[in-house]
Amino acid sequence: MNAWLSQHSAALASAFRRLFAAPMSTVLSLLVIGIALTLPAFGYVLLDNLRELGSRASGVKQISVFMELGASRKDVGEIENRLRQAGDARWRFVPREEALKRLQQTEGMAEIVASLPRNPLPDAFIVEPENTEPAALEVLGKELASWPKVAHVQLDSAWVKRFDAFLRLGKLALLLLAGLFAAGLVAVTFNTIRLQVMAQAAEIEVARMIGATDAFIRRPFYYYGALQGALGGVLSAALVLGGLRLLAGPVGELAALYGTAFALQAPAASGVAILAAGGALLGWLGAQLSVSLSLRKFD
């Protein structure tokens, strides 16, 4: 066990030495890897923020249930009991008097409301289901519309469908983009490792002559590729955080113009770890392919 650990420690130390031996080449490689990972990662963060913004938008994924004008307090109480028994949605009751008061406070509506002979607004319930999938919202809306003394159920299901379709399309585009850049990252690592093998051809031949195994020869290159990919992932996370910080001010000002408060959410520490691990995995894959092909000429 100690021999195994010492061999891997030596291989890791050798990978670090190779990184620092050519700092300019290392920096350029890390920039390429970091940018390749930044684009899909930044797109994912923006989509995640967009999803959060959509869920917080006023009226989005809510169902408005309007009672008949002639509905009594008993009828309202029956709807309340049905909503309590459902148990899978939050809801609140909006009395017709409160609705009229809110309408009166709206700019330009005070005189119009004052001229009305009676309150034309019905009692209403605002329902916020836990399951906000478009299909589930439509099913719930139809069920609510069938309840007694319910005059109308309002649900902007078309908007919800369009929003969800946009998010799905964005995810698919990001997957394709991530696949392309992952292939590019593997290619960069492949070429870098190939140059490393060519530069150390004499050392490899001597090592084989004195009995070094293939695993011993390959191990430092594997660590080099994985280490380079992991550092590129960390650089990518730093670029994403920097981009979010630059956009935070303009996004906040734009949200304020629409009367809301919204701040871009940065990825958690787990997101940084995923980027670093993903970069390490792709770097290892590129190194494995490169070493396997490059060492064939020594057979």
Residue frames as qw, qx, qy, qz and C-alpha x, y, z in Angstrom:
[[0.000, 0.885, 0.466, 0.000, 0.00, 0.00, 0.00],
 [0.302, -0.802, 0.102, 0.506, 2.80, 2.40, 0.90],
 [0.412, -0.141, 0.600, 0.671, 4.55, 1.62, -2.39],
 [0.221, 0.622, 0.666, 0.349, 1.34, 2.29, -4.32],
 [0.124, -0.941, -0.259, 0.179, 0.83, 5.63, -2.56],
 [0.399, -0.617, 0.306, 0.605, 4.46, 6.65, -3.09],
 [0.403, 0.158, 0.664, 0.609, 4.22, 5.87, -6.81],
 [0.100, 0.790, 0.547, 0.259, 1.09, 7.96, -7.22],
 [0.288, -0.885, -0.074, 0.359, 2.55, 10.78, -5.13],
 [0.442, -0.357, 0.461, 0.681, 5.64, 10.79, -7.31],
 [0.300, 0.430, 0.674, 0.520, 3.49, 10.82, -10.46],
 [0.053, -0.912, -0.407, -0.011, 1.44, 13.75, -9.13],
 [0.375, -0.753, 0.146, 0.520, 4.59, 15.66, -8.18],
 [0.438, -0.043, 0.594, 0.673, 5.96, 15.02, -11.68],
 [0.188, 0.699, 0.606, 0.330, 2.73, 16.40, -13.19],
 [0.196, -0.937, -0.168, 0.235, 3.07, 19.59, -11.13],
 [0.454, -0.500, 0.373, 0.636, 6.68, 20.00, -12.21],
 [0.377, 0.272, 0.655, 0.596, 5.68, 19.69, -15.85],
 [0.042, 0.876, 0.471, 0.094, 3.00, 22.33, -15.41],
 [0.260, -0.920, 0.039, 0.291, 5.44, 24.82, -13.90],
 [0.631, -0.196, 0.446, 0.604, 8.28, 23.92, -16.26],
 [0.191, 0.262, 0.501, 0.803, 6.56, 25.75, -19.15],
 [0.064, 0.469, 0.544, -0.693, 4.43, 28.46, -17.50],
 [0.288, 0.347, -0.232, -0.862, 3.46, 30.28, -20.72],
 [0.357, 0.001, -0.834, -0.421, 2.29, 27.07, -22.39],
 [0.158, -0.323, -0.873, 0.329, 0.44, 26.07, -19.25],
 [0.153, 0.428, 0.304, -0.837, -1.35, 29.43, -18.98],
 [0.371, 0.242, -0.459, -0.770, -2.45, 29.30, -22.62],
 [0.331, -0.114, -0.921, -0.172, -3.71, 25.73, -22.26],
 [0.070, -0.388, -0.742, 0.542, -5.62, 26.63, -19.09],
 [0.250, 0.362, 0.021, -0.898, -7.19, 29.62, -20.85],
 [0.400, 0.085, -0.697, -0.589, -8.38, 27.42, -23.70],
 [0.312, -0.250, -0.911, 0.099, -9.81, 24.86, -21.30],
 [0.007, -0.374, -0.536, 0.757, -11.34, 27.51, -19.05],
 [0.340, 0.274, -0.178, -0.882, -13.08, 29.29, -21.92],
 [0.398, -0.019, -0.825, -0.402, -14.31, 25.98, -23.35],
 [0.278, -0.360, -0.849, 0.268, -15.94, 25.15, -20.01],
 [0.023, 0.273, 0.309, -0.911, -17.10, 28.70, -19.30],
 [0.323, 0.010, -0.411, -0.852, -19.53, 29.05, -22.21],
 [0.537, -0.312, -0.726, -0.295, -21.80, 26.09, -21.37],
 [0.385, -0.334, -0.664, 0.546, -21.41, 26.68, -17.62],
 [0.046, 0.177, 0.131, -0.974, -22.37, 30.35, -17.93],
 [0.427, -0.127, -0.529, -0.723, -25.32, 29.41, -20.13],
 [0.504, -0.343, -0.791, 0.045, -26.52, 26.91, -17.53],
 [0.229, -0.313, -0.496, 0.777, -26.28, 29.51, -14.75],
 [0.210, 0.076, -0.139, -0.965, -28.25, 32.01, -16.82],
 [0.504, -0.225, -0.686, -0.474, -30.95, 29.44, -17.57],
 [0.436, -0.350, -0.746, 0.362, -31.16, 28.58, -13.88],
 [0.055, -0.270, -0.278, 0.920, -31.58, 32.26, -13.03],
 [0.338, -0.035, -0.418, -0.843, -34.17, 32.65, -15.78],
 [0.488, -0.319, -0.800, -0.140, -36.13, 29.72, -14.34],
 [0.300, -0.382, -0.590, 0.645, -36.03, 31.37, -10.93],
 [0.097, 0.164, -0.029, -0.981, -37.15, 34.69, -12.39],
 [0.412, -0.162, -0.628, -0.640, -40.02, 33.01, -14.22],
 [0.461, -0.390, -0.788, 0.119, -41.23, 31.24, -11.09],
 [0.226, -0.407, -0.432, 0.772, -41.19, 34.54, -9.16],
 [0.064, -0.148, -0.348, -0.924, -43.00, 36.54, -11.83],
 [0.397, 0.138, 0.441, -0.793, -46.38, 37.83, -10.80],
 [0.758, 0.284, 0.106, -0.578, -49.21, 35.46, -11.71],
 [0.481, 0.426, -0.737, -0.209, -46.95, 32.86, -13.25],
 [0.440, -0.019, -0.895, 0.070, -48.06, 29.31, -12.48],
 [0.205, 0.144, 0.621, -0.742, -50.97, 30.56, -10.38],
 [0.104, -0.425, -0.807, -0.397, -54.62, 29.72, -10.90],
 [0.211, 0.001, 0.252, -0.944, -57.24, 32.40, -10.25],
 [0.100, -0.397, -0.908, -0.091, -60.64, 30.98, -9.30],
 [0.207, -0.098, 0.036, -0.973, -63.49, 33.49, -9.61],
 [0.161, 0.345, 0.863, -0.332, -66.78, 32.78, -7.87],
 [0.021, 0.616, 0.618, 0.489, -70.20, 33.67, -9.23],
 [0.046, -0.404, 0.128, -0.905, -71.46, 37.10, -8.22],
 [0.674, -0.435, -0.121, -0.585, -74.35, 35.52, -6.38],
 [0.691, 0.009, -0.675, 0.258, -72.17, 33.11, -4.40],
 [0.560, -0.773, -0.053, -0.294, -72.87, 33.16, -0.68],
 [0.184, -0.698, 0.643, -0.254, -70.47, 32.80, 2.24],
 [0.841, -0.118, 0.497, -0.178, -71.57, 29.19, 2.49],
 [0.845, 0.530, 0.022, 0.066, -70.53, 28.61, -1.12],
 [0.244, 0.805, -0.474, 0.259, -67.18, 30.24, -0.45],
 [0.530, -0.517, 0.613, -0.276, -66.74, 28.06, 2.64],
 [0.941, 0.143, 0.295, -0.078, -67.39, 24.93, 0.59],
 [0.664, 0.682, -0.226, 0.206, -64.64, 25.90, -1.88],
 [0.116, -0.750, 0.566, -0.323, -62.29, 26.53, 1.05],
 [0.785, -0.271, 0.516, -0.210, -63.02, 23.06, 2.43],
 [0.909, 0.403, 0.095, 0.047, -62.33, 21.47, -0.96],
 [0.402, 0.780, -0.387, 0.285, -59.01, 23.30, -1.23],
 [0.412, -0.620, 0.593, -0.307, -58.03, 22.18, 2.28],
 [0.906, -0.025, 0.404, -0.126, -58.85, 18.58, 1.44],
 [0.748, 0.634, -0.171, 0.095, -56.76, 18.79, -1.75],
 [0.723, -0.636, 0.174, 0.206, -53.72, 19.56, 0.43],
 [0.750, 0.035, 0.309, 0.584, -51.23, 19.82, -2.47],
 [0.287, 0.594, 0.229, 0.715, -51.54, 23.55, -3.13],
 [0.193, -0.336, -0.378, 0.841, -51.25, 26.85, -1.30],
 [0.020, 0.627, 0.565, 0.536, -54.14, 29.23, -1.67],
 [0.091, -0.260, -0.396, 0.876, -55.52, 32.47, -0.39],
 [0.123, 0.713, 0.688, 0.055, -58.98, 34.00, -0.47],
 [0.144, 0.001, 0.088, 0.986, -59.49, 37.47, -1.96],
 [0.176, 0.623, 0.666, -0.371, -62.87, 38.95, -0.91],
 [0.346, 0.676, 0.460, 0.461, -64.68, 41.07, -3.46],
 [0.202, -0.971, -0.111, 0.057, -64.38, 44.11, -1.18],
 [0.555, -0.571, 0.357, 0.489, -60.58, 43.76, -1.08],
 [0.547, 0.253, 0.564, 0.565, -60.44, 43.33, -4.84],
 [0.145, 0.880, 0.364, 0.270, -62.49, 46.50, -5.33],
 [0.376, -0.891, 0.076, 0.245, -60.25, 48.41, -2.92],
 [0.601, -0.272, 0.474, 0.583, -57.14, 47.32, -4.84],
 [0.412, 0.539, 0.538, 0.502, -58.75, 48.35, -8.10],
 [0.073, -0.967, -0.239, -0.053, -59.61, 51.74, -6.63],
 [0.487, -0.737, 0.243, 0.401, -55.97, 52.26, -5.64],
 [0.656, 0.189, 0.471, 0.559, -54.86, 51.69, -9.21],
 [0.112, -0.382, 0.123, 0.909, -53.81, 54.88, -10.95],
 [0.246, 0.071, -0.454, -0.853, -56.66, 56.41, -12.93],
 [0.362, -0.284, -0.855, -0.239, -59.32, 54.01, -11.60],
 [0.066, -0.231, -0.646, 0.725, -60.48, 55.81, -8.45],
 [0.368, 0.229, 0.034, -0.901, -63.13, 57.97, -10.19],
 [0.528, 0.058, -0.684, -0.501, -64.36, 55.10, -12.31],
 [0.352, -0.176, -0.888, 0.239, -64.79, 52.83, -9.29],
 [0.066, 0.244, 0.490, -0.834, -66.54, 55.59, -7.36],
 [0.446, 0.177, -0.210, -0.851, -69.10, 55.99, -10.16],
 [0.357, -0.054, -0.905, -0.225, -70.10, 52.31, -10.10],
 [0.616, -0.433, -0.089, -0.652, -73.54, 51.65, -8.55],
 [0.884, -0.393, 0.201, -0.153, -72.33, 48.39, -6.94],
 [0.327, -0.580, 0.720, 0.196, -69.29, 46.19, -6.66],
 [0.805, 0.409, -0.224, -0.367, -68.96, 44.26, -9.95],
 [0.290, 0.513, -0.802, 0.096, -66.06, 42.09, -8.78],
 [0.881, -0.254, -0.331, -0.221, -66.55, 38.53, -7.50],
 [0.646, -0.618, 0.447, -0.028, -64.90, 36.74, -4.61],
 [0.718, 0.550, -0.427, -0.007, -61.80, 34.89, -5.77],
 [0.833, -0.455, 0.275, 0.152, -59.19, 32.36, -4.73],
 [0.360, 0.766, -0.529, -0.056, -55.53, 32.47, -5.78],
 [0.962, -0.183, 0.202, -0.008, -54.20, 28.90, -5.94],
 [0.177, 0.756, -0.627, -0.067, -50.49, 28.08, -6.13],
 [0.991, -0.026, -0.070, -0.107, -50.08, 24.34, -6.87],
 [0.580, -0.586, 0.520, 0.224, -46.96, 22.42, -5.87],
 [0.617, 0.136, 0.648, 0.424, -46.86, 20.65, -9.24],
 [0.181, 0.743, -0.014, -0.644, -46.30, 23.48, -11.74],
 [0.306, -0.021, 0.780, 0.545, -45.95, 21.37, -14.87],
 [0.318, 0.115, -0.265, -0.903, -48.18, 22.78, -17.66],
 [0.478, -0.169, -0.784, -0.359, -50.17, 19.55, -18.04],
 [0.331, -0.348, -0.766, 0.428, -50.79, 19.29, -14.28],
 [0.057, 0.253, 0.206, -0.943, -51.88, 22.95, -14.14],
 [0.409, -0.005, -0.477, -0.778, -54.40, 22.41, -16.92],
 [0.471, -0.268, -0.838, -0.060, -55.86, 19.32, -15.21],
 [0.223, -0.362, -0.603, 0.674, -56.18, 21.19, -11.92],
 [0.162, 0.153, -0.071, -0.972, -57.73, 24.19, -13.69],
 [0.470, -0.150, -0.649, -0.580, -60.40, 21.99, -15.28],
 [0.429, -0.340, -0.803, 0.236, -61.14, 20.37, -11.93],
 [0.097, -0.306, -0.386, 0.865, -61.50, 23.75, -10.20],
 [0.275, 0.036, -0.317, -0.907, -63.80, 24.98, -12.96],
 [0.481, -0.252, -0.771, -0.332, -66.17, 22.07, -12.29],
 [0.210, -0.243, -0.726, 0.608, -66.67, 22.99, -8.63],
 [0.036, -0.765, -0.637, -0.088, -70.02, 24.53, -7.64],
 [0.095, -0.958, -0.197, 0.185, -70.50, 28.29, -7.87],
 [0.455, -0.414, 0.376, 0.693, -67.19, 28.75, -9.75],
 [0.492, 0.788, 0.170, -0.329, -67.80, 31.13, -12.64],
 [0.618, 0.741, -0.242, 0.102, -64.36, 31.27, -14.23],
 [0.794, -0.443, 0.221, 0.352, -60.86, 29.85, -13.80],
 [0.384, 0.897, -0.218, -0.010, -57.96, 31.87, -15.20],
 [0.757, -0.384, 0.409, 0.335, -54.68, 30.19, -16.02],
 [0.367, 0.807, -0.348, -0.306, -52.13, 31.45, -18.50],
 [0.869, -0.129, 0.463, 0.115, -51.21, 27.91, -19.49],
 [0.716, 0.655, 0.072, 0.230, -50.06, 29.01, -22.94],
 [0.044, 0.894, -0.375, 0.240, -47.45, 31.32, -21.38],
 [0.665, -0.507, 0.542, -0.087, -46.31, 28.55, -19.04],
 [0.905, 0.233, 0.332, 0.132, -45.99, 26.12, -21.97],
 [0.522, 0.803, -0.109, 0.266, -43.98, 28.62, -24.00],
 [0.227, -0.830, 0.461, -0.215, -41.71, 29.34, -21.04],
 [0.789, -0.297, 0.537, -0.012, -41.09, 25.66, -20.33],
 [0.841, 0.468, 0.205, 0.177, -40.51, 24.95, -24.02],
 [0.270, 0.891, -0.274, 0.242, -37.94, 27.76, -24.12],
 [0.469, -0.670, 0.558, -0.142, -36.14, 26.31, -21.09],
 [0.891, 0.015, 0.450, 0.058, -36.09, 22.84, -22.64],
 [0.682, 0.696, 0.029, 0.223, -34.74, 24.24, -25.89],
 [0.020, -0.887, 0.404, -0.222, -32.08, 26.15, -23.98],
 [0.704, -0.445, 0.552, -0.053, -31.04, 23.00, -22.11],
 [0.887, 0.303, 0.316, 0.148, -30.78, 21.05, -25.36],
 [0.453, 0.843, -0.143, 0.253, -28.69, 23.79, -26.98],
 [0.296, -0.795, 0.498, -0.181, -26.41, 23.85, -23.93],
 [0.859, -0.178, 0.480, 0.029, -25.97, 20.06, -24.06],
 [0.787, 0.549, 0.142, 0.243, -24.95, 20.27, -27.70],
 [0.171, 0.900, -0.281, 0.287, -22.61, 23.16, -26.98],
 [0.571, -0.635, 0.504, -0.125, -21.13, 21.36, -23.98],
 [0.924, 0.086, 0.352, 0.120, -20.55, 18.26, -26.11],
 [0.616, 0.728, -0.033, 0.299, -18.72, 20.26, -28.76],
 [0.042, -0.857, 0.401, -0.320, -16.51, 22.06, -26.26],
 [0.791, -0.419, 0.441, -0.069, -15.86, 18.82, -24.35],
 [0.894, 0.322, 0.190, 0.248, -14.57, 17.29, -27.57],
 [0.354, 0.835, -0.185, 0.377, -12.40, 20.37, -28.09],
 [0.441, -0.759, 0.423, -0.225, -11.06, 20.09, -24.54],
 [0.916, -0.128, 0.367, 0.094, -10.15, 16.44, -25.09],
 [0.738, 0.588, 0.058, 0.326, -8.41, 17.41, -28.34],
 [0.027, 0.893, -0.311, 0.323, -6.39, 20.15, -26.59],
 [0.657, -0.564, 0.486, -0.118, -5.29, 17.75, -23.87],
 [0.936, 0.204, 0.253, 0.135, -4.55, 15.07, -26.47],
 [0.571, 0.730, -0.110, 0.360, -2.21, 17.37, -28.37],
 [0.219, -0.840, 0.393, -0.303, -0.53, 18.69, -25.23],
 [0.808, -0.367, 0.458, -0.047, 0.18, 15.20, -23.91],
 [0.882, 0.402, 0.135, 0.205, 1.40, 14.04, -27.32],
 [0.321, 0.831, -0.275, 0.363, 3.96, 16.83, -27.33],
 [0.506, -0.684, 0.467, -0.241, 4.99, 15.87, -23.80],
 [0.935, -0.053, 0.347, 0.050, 5.51, 12.24, -24.85],
 [0.724, 0.620, -0.018, 0.303, 7.52, 13.27, -27.92],
 [0.028, 0.866, -0.358, 0.349, 9.72, 15.56, -25.80],
 [0.513, -0.545, 0.619, -0.238, 10.46, 12.74, -23.36],
 [0.908, 0.283, -0.240, -0.195, 10.87, 9.96, -25.91],
 [0.468, 0.480, -0.673, 0.312, 14.45, 9.26, -24.83],
 [0.299, -0.342, 0.649, -0.611, 13.49, 9.05, -21.15],
 [0.855, 0.032, 0.163, -0.491, 10.65, 6.68, -21.96],
 [0.815, 0.380, -0.437, -0.017, 12.93, 4.38, -23.96],
 [0.216, 0.444, -0.730, 0.472, 15.49, 4.26, -21.14],
 [0.541, -0.226, 0.488, -0.647, 12.74, 3.61, -18.58],
 [0.926, 0.147, -0.057, -0.343, 11.48, 0.69, -20.62],
 [0.636, 0.461, -0.597, 0.166, 14.97, -0.72, -21.01],
 [0.064, 0.330, -0.755, 0.563, 15.42, -0.86, -17.24],
 [0.194, -0.251, -0.944, 0.088, 12.05, -2.59, -16.75],
 [0.249, 0.169, 0.311, -0.902, 9.54, 0.23, -16.16],
 [0.281, 0.433, 0.856, -0.006, 5.94, -0.92, -16.69],
 [0.068, 0.489, 0.491, 0.718, 3.47, 0.82, -18.99],
 [0.373, -0.805, -0.459, -0.049, 1.42, 1.86, -15.97],
 [0.536, -0.552, -0.070, 0.635, 4.46, 3.54, -14.43],
 [0.315, 0.035, 0.365, 0.875, 5.19, 5.43, -17.66],
 [0.081, -0.579, -0.582, -0.565, 1.58, 6.43, -18.30],
 [0.385, -0.662, -0.573, 0.292, 0.70, 7.54, -14.76],
 [0.259, -0.429, -0.079, 0.862, 2.43, 10.98, -14.76],
 [0.035, -0.105, -0.507, -0.855, 0.77, 11.88, -18.08],
 [0.305, -0.572, -0.734, -0.205, -2.64, 10.88, -16.74],
 [0.361, -0.642, -0.407, 0.540, -2.12, 13.08, -13.70],
 [0.195, -0.202, 0.205, 0.938, -0.90, 15.90, -15.91],
 [0.145, -0.327, -0.631, -0.689, -4.04, 15.76, -18.08],
 [0.390, -0.650, -0.652, 0.005, -6.40, 15.49, -15.10],
 [0.383, -0.523, -0.244, 0.721, -4.61, 18.28, -13.23],
 [0.101, -0.034, 0.332, 0.937, -4.68, 20.55, -16.25],
 [0.254, -0.470, -0.674, -0.511, -8.40, 19.89, -16.75],
 [0.425, -0.645, -0.572, 0.276, -9.20, 20.49, -13.07],
 [0.286, -0.405, -0.063, 0.866, -7.33, 23.80, -13.02],
 [0.040, -0.163, -0.512, -0.842, -9.14, 24.77, -16.22],
 [0.336, -0.595, -0.703, -0.196, -12.44, 24.00, -14.47],
 [0.382, -0.613, -0.373, 0.583, -11.51, 26.22, -11.53],
 [0.159, -0.182, 0.230, 0.943, -10.55, 28.99, -13.95],
 [0.158, -0.392, -0.682, -0.597, -13.90, 28.50, -15.69],
 [0.364, -0.681, -0.615, 0.162, -15.74, 28.93, -12.38],
 [0.310, -0.483, -0.111, 0.811, -13.79, 32.15, -11.72],
 [0.034, 0.052, 0.467, 0.882, -14.74, 33.47, -15.17],
 [0.262, -0.557, -0.721, -0.316, -18.42, 32.64, -14.56],
 [0.380, -0.675, -0.455, 0.439, -18.39, 34.41, -11.19],
 [0.243, -0.310, 0.125, 0.911, -16.65, 37.41, -12.74],
 [0.067, -0.265, -0.613, -0.741, -19.22, 37.58, -15.53],
 [0.328, -0.659, -0.674, -0.052, -22.11, 37.39, -13.06],
 [0.357, -0.579, -0.267, 0.683, -20.59, 40.19, -11.00],
 [0.124, -0.101, 0.331, 0.930, -20.32, 42.38, -14.08],
 [0.227, -0.374, -0.668, -0.602, -23.95, 41.69, -15.01],
 [0.266, -0.477, -0.738, 0.396, -25.31, 42.08, -11.47],
 [0.025, -0.394, -0.168, 0.903, -25.62, 45.88, -11.65],
 [0.274, 0.084, -0.466, -0.837, -27.37, 46.16, -15.05],
 [0.361, -0.297, -0.860, -0.205, -29.71, 43.26, -14.23],
 [0.205, -0.469, -0.637, 0.576, -30.67, 44.85, -10.91],
 [0.100, 0.324, -0.027, -0.940, -31.37, 48.18, -12.62],
 [0.328, -0.053, -0.681, -0.652, -33.49, 46.48, -15.29],
 [0.326, -0.395, -0.854, 0.093, -35.49, 44.60, -12.66],
 [0.093, -0.428, -0.426, 0.792, -36.08, 47.86, -10.76],
 [0.206, 0.128, -0.332, -0.912, -37.57, 49.43, -13.89],
 [0.490, -0.221, -0.718, -0.442, -40.19, 46.65, -13.87],
 [0.541, -0.538, 0.135, -0.632, -40.93, 47.21, -10.20],
 [0.961, -0.243, -0.127, -0.030, -39.27, 44.09, -8.85],
 [0.248, -0.774, 0.582, -0.018, -36.06, 43.10, -7.10],
 [0.988, 0.152, 0.027, 0.033, -33.95, 40.39, -8.68],
 [0.161, -0.785, 0.585, 0.120, -30.31, 39.44, -8.26],
 [0.748, 0.379, -0.533, -0.115, -28.37, 36.92, -10.28],
 [0.826, -0.476, 0.279, -0.113, -27.58, 33.82, -8.24],
 [0.201, 0.661, -0.720, -0.068, -24.01, 32.56, -8.42],
 [0.830, 0.022, -0.549, -0.100, -23.32, 28.81, -8.56],
 [0.729, -0.647, 0.173, -0.144, -22.77, 27.08, -5.25],
 [0.248, -0.650, 0.713, 0.090, -19.53, 25.45, -4.17],
 [0.730, 0.094, 0.677, -0.004, -20.89, 22.17, -5.53],
 [0.636, 0.758, 0.129, -0.068, -21.10, 23.77, -8.98],
 [0.088, 0.846, -0.524, -0.047, -17.42, 24.76, -8.81],
 [0.519, -0.339, 0.785, -0.014, -16.54, 21.21, -7.73],
 [0.771, 0.411, 0.482, -0.068, -18.54, 19.77, -10.64],
 [0.468, 0.864, -0.170, -0.068, -16.71, 22.02, -13.11],
 [0.127, -0.711, 0.692, 0.002, -13.33, 21.03, -11.70],
 [0.645, -0.087, 0.756, -0.065, -14.26, 17.33, -11.68],
 [0.733, 0.606, 0.289, -0.106, -15.64, 17.53, -15.21],
 [0.311, 0.868, -0.384, -0.056, -12.49, 19.23, -16.44],
 [0.345, -0.527, 0.776, -0.028, -10.34, 16.63, -14.69],
 [0.756, 0.177, 0.623, -0.095, -12.31, 13.78, -16.25],
 [0.657, 0.749, 0.069, -0.052, -12.06, 15.23, -19.76],
 [0.072, 0.834, -0.547, -0.010, -8.36, 15.96, -19.24],
 [0.551, -0.309, 0.774, -0.041, -7.76, 12.39, -18.09],
 [0.788, 0.423, 0.440, -0.082, -9.66, 11.07, -21.12],
 [0.478, 0.855, -0.196, -0.036, -7.58, 13.18, -23.50],
 [0.163, -0.698, 0.696, -0.033, -4.38, 12.05, -21.79],
 [0.716, -0.067, 0.688, -0.092, -5.43, 8.40, -21.90],
 [0.763, 0.604, 0.228, -0.033, -6.13, 8.54, -25.64],
 [0.288, 0.889, -0.355, 0.014, -2.96, 10.47, -26.36],
 [0.346, -0.584, 0.733, -0.053, -0.66, 8.23, -24.31],
 [0.805, 0.113, 0.576, -0.087, -2.19, 5.05, -25.73],
 [0.713, 0.690, 0.110, 0.052, -1.58, 6.18, -29.30],
 [0.144, 0.901, -0.402, 0.077, 1.79, 7.88, -28.70],
 [0.481, -0.539, 0.690, -0.059, 3.40, 4.95, -26.88],
 [0.925, 0.275, 0.241, -0.101, 2.66, 2.52, -29.70],
 [0.574, 0.744, -0.324, 0.106, 5.82, 3.58, -31.52],
 [0.175, -0.662, 0.688, -0.239, 7.88, 2.34, -28.58],
 [0.894, -0.076, 0.373, -0.235, 6.53, -1.21, -28.91]]
